[in-house]
Amino acid sequence: MKNKIFNLNNLSKIIKSKKKQGQRIVLCHGAYDLIHYGHISHFKKAKEFGDILVVTITTDKYVNKGPNRPYFSQDIRKKFLASLEEIDYVSEVNSASAIEAIKQIKPNFYCKGQEYKNIKKDITKKIQDEIKHVKQNNGKVIYTDEITFSSSRILSDLELLLDQKQLREVKNIKNSYNFEKISEKIHNLKKLKVLIIGEFIIDKYTYCESLGKSGKDPIMMFKKNETITLIGGSGAIANNLSQFCKDVKIISYLGKSNNYENFINKNLNKKIKKQFLYLDVPTIQKEKYIDKDSGNKIVGFYNFDDSVINRESQAKLKRFLSNSIKSYDLVIVADYGHGLINDEIATMISKKSKFLVVNSQINAANIFHHRLNMFKNTNCTIINEGELRHEMRDKHSEIDLLIKKLSKIINTKYIVVTRGSRGSKLYDVKKNQIINSAAYATKVVDKIGTGDTLMAMFAILLKSTNDPELSLFVSSIAASHNVQSIGNSVSISPNLILKTLQHLI
């Protein structure tokens, strides 16, 4: 059988040759996760407009249609498409849109289904960009009017995408909200003014390959490859929330020297207001070394000085906080336990905040001295199960019992406990009610920043909607995107969340 599958670069050369022969090129693009009769009809109609039909797919990494998607891997999807008589060539696009395929193939006709004709319904705005690039390359956009079905709807109706826990949760949400209502609530987040307080962290990921045991020492040797530098900590929280809220401010500290300020100015969203203390300590850096083949972390290093900040800097921080807190609807504290926040500062934040959400984290550097009860009055405290068990010095008791015990120690309205692949739990103290939320990630690449993403999304949704169940559900969806990429490399945006919710709900 003729080989139809090529990478995009090689395919563009083949297509260029076909064009010189006077043949007209038609391009179709999509996920094509579950091929159905509507797709077949679409391909047949598309082929009528030209001589060569090229079909490109979105690679697995960029298919954003909800949990456990794509159902079929990119290799299976390509092979199935190549088996169809109407299709002449198949390739893949390693991005979220067809733009790269359009640029390289330069089709005479770009075919989409009738359901894409109303571009106002396109949440991501990708269709508009694709149309622009088609026209720039002297092509024409065609909408076929064949019968349409939805792969997502079919898979959803067959209940193939979600486990029983996820299905129950989605059905509960659908009983109270439709997609339009949730979309409206997410767009309303723009009105919120959010202040973020916490340590700014520079996350570095260095990929390396194993060389084997040293010839002279009893140690493993590795060859360094590329290093990726990302904004982490309170900076990553601010970056994500700046996608949802128009007024976001961060208060943190940097080192006076080698402080990454140029990198921060380049990579922190320009809309974010920032106030930094400049201390005689390094800007916090956390570096992980990763095996490039397996993706497993080999070792990690911290570079920081968590000495108590001096009186002068503490007085300046108090002024920053005193002048800012009163102007913000919501205060989010990401306390990583590296010296920015002490008891006095925590008490001040607790007293002055209109609405306060706190995540006080335990990590390798602070495990022997950090605690969760510095903040005396919060609307919500968010921790993970390990932190809860550490705080309560209890390894084996039921998690619900420990959450209720913690609620008697800290003065808070809600407690959220994240549990990795087991999802999360929310305790409504006033109602004495526990709400469970499933985990929606299909694969785990890196957990770093996932709790921060959930906290940030939960905080703004709880403040805006006063609906803890909806807030936990949507923030769990946001966290599922974070955990599937390295560190905070994926920007959590309204479009990303809404596209997933659109396929779920």
Secondary structure, DSSP 8 states (H G I E B T S, - for coil): ----B--HHHHHHHHHHHHHTT--EEEEEE---S--HHHHHHHHHHHTT-SEEEEEEE-GGG--SSTT--SS-HHHHHHHHHTSTT--EEEEESSSSSHHHHHHH--SEEEEEGGGS-GGG-TT-HHHHHHHHHHHTT-EEEEE-S----HHHHHHHTT-SS-HHHHHHHHHHHHH--HHHHHHHHHGGGG-EEEEEE-EEEEEEEEEEEEEE-SSSSSEEEEEEEEEEEEEHHHHHHHHHHTT-SEEEEEEEEESSS--HHHHHHHS-TT-EEEEEEESS--EEEEEEEETTT--EEEEEEE-------HHHHHHHHHHHHHHGGG-SEEEEEE-SSSS--HHHHHHHHHH-SSEEEEE---TTTTTT--S-S-SSEEEEEEEHHHHHHHHT-SSS-HHHHHHHHHTTS-EEEEEEE-GGG-EEEEETTTTEEEEE----S--S--TTHHHHHHHHHHHHHHHH--HHHHHHHHHHHHHHHTTSSTT-S---HHHHHHHHHHH-
